[in-house]
Amino acid sequence: GRQHCRISDQETNGKTSAASSNDFSDPIYKEIAITNGCINRMTREELRSKLAEFKLETRGVKDVLKKRLKNYYKKQKLMQKEHISGDSCYDYICVVDFEATCEEGNPPEFVHEIIEFPVVLVNTRTLEIEDTFQQYVKPEINPKLSDFCISLTGITQDIVDKADIFPQVLQNVIEWMRQRELGTKYTYSMLTDGSWDMSKFLNIQCRISRIKYPSFAKKWINIRKSYGNFYKVPRNQTKLTIMLENLGMNYDGRPHSGLDDSKNIARIAIRMLQDGCDLRVNERIHGGQLMTVSSSAPLEGAPAPQMPRYRN
């Protein structure tokens, strides 16, 4: 018969012998490996039952449930040995998902301008959305929105006509972040759904507005990469709606609303933190080019936000 997987609160709370954090010969790692093998053989219902026993989230596809249970067990074991603190890499995560001007068919010569700037502030200690920011932006190159753009985003011509231009909105974002002491009292990182928000939309917008690229947005967490690496799924399984579905959640709000998209991305980030993922910076922009940040790079939060200088 199937080997019974013995995972219990008594087991995860037991004491083990001390060993250095990089000593993988310690018996604790053999225990973790054996338990992982047991978890791999569990059915979806067995996984859900065990997760419920530990008062963990039981929604999600089978691979997600396995990863959640493995990580819980591993973290409990290693925390006893003070190998890890159990804390997130940053105090806060700022989730951003821009909406930009667009035309049907996305012609290559079309210049995208940001028309909605949302920020969702995730407290990584409480694992809650603590605050949100949202302002619309008046486009300058193509001030008249296409019918396609209005239909896709729900942002009307009247909304952008009344909005501030991008430099003023960016200044408002920076002031909002400063009031929350990000980069001074609290460490934080930006987080996006993919690479385009920072490397394309913000990069292009700063050139249009003739301002330098803001230093606080030069590095970010691409949650698609983090999700794919953590749950071991291919790239085509990292679209927003698919990530939500595989985690057992439905999209909440209006798709392609920047604020609603950001809130749903934040929900994914919170679930990943609950599942034991160390969300950390994995992308950056340098000289206008998108680059990967190695997981072995020194951990550092984004700098205190400052308004960038205007270009000459």
Helices and strands as residue ranges (DSSP letters): H 9-12, H 27-40, H 44-53, H 62-80, E 92-95, E 99-100, E 114-123, E 128-136, H 147-153, H 157-161, H 166-179, E 188-192, H 196-196, I 197-202, H 203-208, G 215-217, E 219-222, H 223-231, G 235-237, H 240-246, H 258-274, E 283-286, E 289-292
